[in-house]
């Protein structure tokens, strides 16, 4: 987006495409929490978990993806995919 268009949007009180409203950020946080809660519930239901170096590294990656999504540098689908991989790795 051009600088002039961005300034015009700001002057009009609108959010630029690079900005995220608080409501949108909260919604994304709620969705990401629900994704994690569902994965944990499935792990508990399976009653099987192996904590490994790999799962711990994946948890760090998931935390980073969450921050990236909140900052509009990442995609929600990438976050969900990472959580699904974490669950599969820990329950195999």
Backbone as a chain_set.jsonl record, in Angstrom:
{"seq": "XXXXXXXXXXXXXXXXXXXXXXXXXXXXXXXXXXXXXXXXXXXXXXXXXXXXXXXXXXXXXXXXXXXXXXXXXXXXXXXXXXXXXXXXXXXX", "coords": {"N": [[0.86, -1.161, 0.0], [0.484, 2.207, -0.753], [2.17, 5.042, 0.651], [0.724, 7.443, 0.726], [-1.954, 6.56, 0.536], [-2.097, 5.072, 2.883], [-1.742, 7.112, 4.804], [-4.074, 8.561, 4.273], [-6.031, 6.713, 5.023], [-5.484, 6.489, 7.744], [-6.043, 9.118, 8.563], [-8.733, 9.147, 8.099], [-9.578, 7.575, 10.079], [-9.487, 4.862, 9.778], [-8.286, 1.458, 9.763], [-5.149, 0.474, 8.613], [-4.117, -2.011, 6.221], [-1.99, -3.308, 7.463], [-2.404, -3.038, 10.136], [-4.054, -4.33, 13.032], [-7.19, -4.73, 14.491], [-8.122, -4.56, 17.955], [-10.219, -6.255, 18.585], [-10.101, -8.154, 16.514], [-7.588, -9.259, 17.032], [-8.073, -10.411, 19.544], [-9.999, -12.29, 18.81], [-8.496, -13.984, 17.132], [-6.662, -14.921, 19.058], [-8.436, -16.312, 20.706], [-9.288, -18.323, 18.924], [-6.856, -19.651, 18.429], [-6.308, -20.554, 21.011], [-8.45, -22.317, 21.32], [-7.79, -24.214, 19.377], [-5.452, -25.299, 20.511], [-6.497, -26.229, 22.968], [-8.267, -28.214, 22.051], [-6.468, -30.03, 20.902], [-5.0, -30.817, 23.168], [-7.072, -31.979, 24.663], [-7.609, -34.182, 23.028], [-5.199, -35.565, 23.267], [-5.301, -36.21, 25.976], [-7.557, -37.861, 25.959], [-6.583, -39.991, 24.454], [-4.763, -40.895, 26.242], [-1.993, -41.05, 26.141], [1.271, -40.003, 25.883], [4.382, -38.806, 24.786], [6.979, -37.08, 25.895], [9.409, -35.394, 24.285], [12.596, -34.278, 22.949], [11.984, -33.362, 20.441], [9.193, -32.766, 20.572], [9.293, -30.72, 22.419], [10.776, -28.781, 21.043], [8.959, -28.296, 19.02], [6.941, -27.088, 20.496], [8.126, -24.644, 21.114], [8.283, -23.618, 18.544], [5.54, -23.435, 17.982], [4.76, -21.486, 19.834], [6.141, -19.31, 18.718], [4.889, -19.151, 16.219], [2.344, -18.429, 17.067], [2.802, -15.838, 18.035], [3.592, -14.709, 15.621], [1.233, -14.891, 14.076], [-0.428, -13.192, 15.545], [0.895, -10.833, 15.059], [0.488, -10.464, 12.419], [2.269, -11.662, 10.72], [2.179, -14.276, 10.251], [0.231, -17.23, 9.419], [-2.957, -18.494, 10.328], [-3.586, -21.125, 9.606], [-1.068, -22.285, 9.418], [-0.328, -22.274, 12.082], [-2.257, -24.047, 13.151], [-1.577, -26.383, 11.76], [0.987, -26.847, 12.812], [0.349, -27.372, 15.498], [-1.142, -29.702, 15.154], [0.874, -31.415, 14.132], [2.545, -31.487, 16.38], [0.88, -32.809, 18.204], [0.591, -35.298, 16.915], [3.261, -36.171, 16.893], [3.812, -36.425, 19.622], [2.096, -38.429, 20.44], [2.6, -40.747, 19.138]], "CA": [[0.0, 0.0, 0.0], [1.261, 3.424, -0.845], [2.236, 5.886, 1.835], [-0.378, 8.411, 0.691], [-3.19, 5.852, 0.86], [-2.022, 4.743, 4.301], [-2.004, 8.343, 5.546], [-5.49, 8.895, 4.1], [-6.802, 5.786, 5.859], [-5.291, 6.89, 9.15], [-6.76, 10.377, 8.769], [-10.164, 8.834, 8.102], [-9.849, 6.753, 11.267], [-9.522, 3.454, 9.408], [-7.084, 0.66, 9.991], [-4.435, 0.095, 7.408], [-4.04, -3.465, 6.147], [-0.955, -3.842, 8.346], [-2.834, -2.917, 11.516], [-5.092, -5.267, 13.417], [-8.001, -4.212, 15.584], [-8.049, -5.336, 19.188], [-11.23, -7.318, 18.498], [-9.566, -9.194, 15.634], [-6.492, -9.917, 17.763], [-8.688, -11.253, 20.578], [-10.633, -13.418, 18.133], [-7.42, -14.896, 16.742], [-6.167, -15.555, 20.277], [-9.458, -17.286, 21.117], [-9.246, -19.45, 17.993], [-5.622, -20.402, 18.686], [-6.492, -21.254, 22.289], [-9.369, -23.438, 21.072], [-7.021, -25.235, 18.657], [-4.583, -25.956, 21.501], [-7.347, -26.949, 23.922], [-8.767, -29.409, 21.379], [-5.351, -30.97, 20.771], [-4.709, -31.349, 24.505], [-8.182, -32.871, 25.012], [-7.416, -35.417, 22.279], [-4.071, -36.262, 23.894], [-5.806, -36.764, 27.244], [-8.456, -38.955, 25.617], [-5.747, -41.114, 24.029], [-4.011, -41.318, 27.434], [-0.665, -41.442, 25.677], [2.103, -38.848, 25.541], [5.834, -38.95, 24.908], [7.646, -35.776, 25.896], [10.726, -35.589, 23.68], [13.244, -33.047, 22.468], [11.246, -32.938, 19.258], [7.937, -32.111, 20.962], [9.624, -29.458, 23.088], [11.129, -27.828, 19.977], [7.708, -27.948, 18.354], [6.237, -26.146, 21.368], [8.771, -23.342, 20.901], [7.835, -23.168, 17.22], [4.122, -23.071, 18.108], [4.732, -20.177, 20.507], [6.567, -18.295, 17.749], [3.821, -19.014, 15.229], [1.259, -17.668, 17.691], [3.202, -14.429, 18.008], [3.582, -14.28, 14.223], [-0.16, -14.69, 13.663], [-0.907, -11.988, 16.222], [1.571, -9.677, 14.454], [0.158, -10.522, 10.987], [3.395, -12.197, 9.946], [1.944, -15.702, 10.091], [-1.12, -17.644, 9.056], [-3.632, -19.354, 11.293], [-3.493, -22.514, 9.152], [0.272, -22.763, 9.778], [-0.389, -22.529, 13.52], [-3.027, -25.285, 13.351], [-0.76, -27.486, 11.247], [2.06, -27.087, 13.784], [-0.26, -28.02, 16.669], [-1.473, -31.078, 14.745], [2.129, -32.173, 14.071], [2.972, -31.668, 17.776], [0.026, -33.865, 18.782], [0.953, -36.587, 16.297], [4.604, -36.558, 17.341], [3.793, -36.808, 21.042], [1.204, -39.564, 20.719], [2.909, -41.95, 18.318]], "C": [[0.904, 1.221, 0.0], [1.161, 4.249, 0.423], [1.081, 6.88, 1.873], [-1.705, 7.756, 1.059], [-3.228, 5.501, 2.343], [-2.319, 5.971, 5.16], [-3.475, 8.734, 5.453], [-6.366, 7.993, 4.962], [-6.682, 6.153, 7.334], [-6.087, 8.157, 9.462], [-8.262, 10.14, 8.842], [-10.547, 7.948, 9.288], [-9.909, 5.271, 10.969], [-8.222, 2.758, 9.746], [-6.434, 0.356, 8.657], [-4.375, -1.427, 7.379], [-2.997, -4.064, 7.085], [-1.329, -3.735, 9.825], [-3.944, -3.92, 11.798], [-5.878, -4.659, 14.573], [-7.848, -5.109, 16.797], [-9.04, -6.502, 19.143], [-10.735, -8.467, 17.627], [-8.459, -9.968, 16.331], [-7.058, -10.867, 18.826], [-9.362, -12.474, 19.964], [-9.589, -14.444, 17.706], [-6.856, -15.628, 17.958], [-7.145, -16.613, 20.769], [-9.422, -18.53, 20.227], [-7.993, -20.294, 18.247], [-5.695, -21.154, 20.009], [-7.388, -22.472, 22.11], [-8.657, -24.571, 20.327], [-6.139, -26.01, 19.628], [-5.4, -26.78, 22.487], [-7.861, -28.251, 23.32], [-7.669, -30.463, 21.265], [-5.021, -31.612, 22.115], [-5.812, -32.315, 24.937], [-8.039, -34.212, 24.29], [-6.262, -36.231, 22.846], [-4.536, -36.929, 25.188], [-6.705, -37.963, 26.973], [-7.667, -40.195, 25.189], [-4.955, -41.712, 25.196], [-2.612, -41.812, 27.054], [0.104, -40.177, 25.304], [3.562, -39.17, 25.771], [6.448, -37.571, 24.796], [9.075, -35.997, 25.411], [11.337, -34.233, 23.334], [12.474, -32.481, 21.278], [9.948, -32.217, 19.627], [8.212, -30.782, 21.658], [10.035, -28.388, 22.074], [9.872, -27.367, 19.24], [6.905, -26.946, 19.181], [6.815, -24.735, 21.234], [8.32, -22.768, 19.56], [6.375, -22.715, 17.26], [3.991, -21.711, 18.783], [5.112, -19.06, 19.539], [5.493, -18.073, 16.684], [2.651, -18.213, 15.795], [1.582, -16.174, 17.674], [3.171, -13.885, 16.578], [2.16, -14.016, 13.723], [-0.707, -13.403, 14.276], [-0.305, -10.722, 15.614], [1.342, -9.607, 12.939], [1.335, -10.939, 10.117], [3.19, -13.679, 9.652], [0.491, -15.984, 9.782], [-1.668, -18.607, 10.086], [-3.511, -20.824, 10.893], [-2.12, -23.103, 9.469], [0.333, -23.088, 11.268], [-1.096, -23.857, 13.777], [-2.236, -26.502, 12.888], [0.353, -27.837, 12.228], [1.52, -27.781, 15.031], [-0.604, -29.467, 16.34], [-0.225, -31.952, 14.674], [2.651, -32.474, 15.472], [2.192, -32.822, 18.4], [0.398, -35.226, 18.217], [2.302, -37.09, 16.775], [4.579, -37.083, 18.774], [2.96, -38.031, 21.351], [1.522, -40.803, 19.89], [3.639, -42.996, 19.098]], "O": [[1.941, 1.256, 0.662], [0.185, 4.159, 1.167], [0.518, 7.133, 2.938], [-2.494, 8.331, 1.81], [-4.271, 5.619, 2.986], [-3.066, 5.881, 6.135], [-4.062, 9.187, 6.437], [-7.334, 8.456, 5.564], [-7.666, 6.127, 8.074], [-6.73, 8.25, 10.508], [-8.977, 10.843, 9.557], [-11.719, 7.617, 9.467], [-10.34, 4.491, 11.818], [-7.195, 3.395, 9.983], [-7.113, 0.019, 7.687], [-4.565, -2.069, 8.413], [-3.117, -5.229, 7.464], [-0.635, -4.289, 10.677], [-4.684, -4.309, 10.894], [-5.294, -4.134, 15.521], [-7.487, -6.279, 16.675], [-8.736, -7.601, 19.606], [-10.931, -9.632, 17.971], [-8.397, -11.194, 16.232], [-6.578, -11.99, 18.983], [-9.307, -13.567, 20.528], [-9.783, -15.644, 17.9], [-6.601, -16.83, 17.891], [-6.733, -17.69, 21.2], [-9.514, -19.654, 20.719], [-8.07, -21.523, 18.277], [-5.195, -22.275, 20.113], [-7.122, -23.534, 22.674], [-8.891, -25.746, 20.609], [-6.083, -27.238, 19.574], [-5.03, -27.91, 22.806], [-7.891, -29.279, 23.997], [-7.91, -31.647, 21.503], [-4.789, -32.819, 22.187], [-5.521, -33.361, 25.517], [-8.316, -35.261, 24.871], [-6.339, -37.459, 22.899], [-4.196, -38.082, 25.456], [-6.625, -38.97, 27.677], [-8.043, -41.319, 25.524], [-4.533, -42.867, 25.152], [-2.121, -42.823, 27.557], [-0.368, -39.374, 24.498], [3.939, -39.728, 26.801], [6.438, -36.963, 23.726], [9.854, -36.701, 26.052], [10.684, -33.193, 23.417], [12.335, -31.266, 21.135], [9.638, -31.171, 19.057], [7.449, -29.828, 21.503], [9.681, -27.219, 22.229], [9.742, -26.196, 18.882], [6.261, -26.056, 18.625], [6.074, -23.752, 21.24], [8.015, -21.58, 19.455], [6.02, -21.715, 16.636], [3.196, -20.876, 18.349], [4.491, -17.996, 19.532], [5.222, -16.937, 16.297], [2.041, -17.412, 15.087], [0.731, -15.35, 17.337], [2.772, -12.743, 16.351], [1.916, -13.03, 13.028], [-1.371, -12.619, 13.598], [-0.926, -9.659, 15.65], [1.943, -8.775, 12.259], [1.392, -10.614, 8.931], [3.95, -14.27, 8.885], [-0.366, -15.105, 9.869], [-0.941, -19.429, 10.643], [-3.35, -21.683, 11.76], [-2.014, -24.295, 9.759], [0.971, -24.061, 11.669], [-0.598, -24.694, 14.529], [-2.233, -27.536, 13.557], [0.628, -29.016, 12.448], [2.166, -28.683, 15.563], [-0.382, -30.359, 17.158], [-0.254, -33.105, 15.106], [3.14, -33.573, 15.733], [2.768, -33.698, 19.044], [0.509, -36.2, 18.961], [2.475, -38.282, 17.032], [5.246, -38.067, 19.095], [3.103, -38.618, 22.424], [0.792, -41.792, 19.939], [3.966, -44.053, 18.558]]}, "num_chains": 1, "name": "protein.A"}
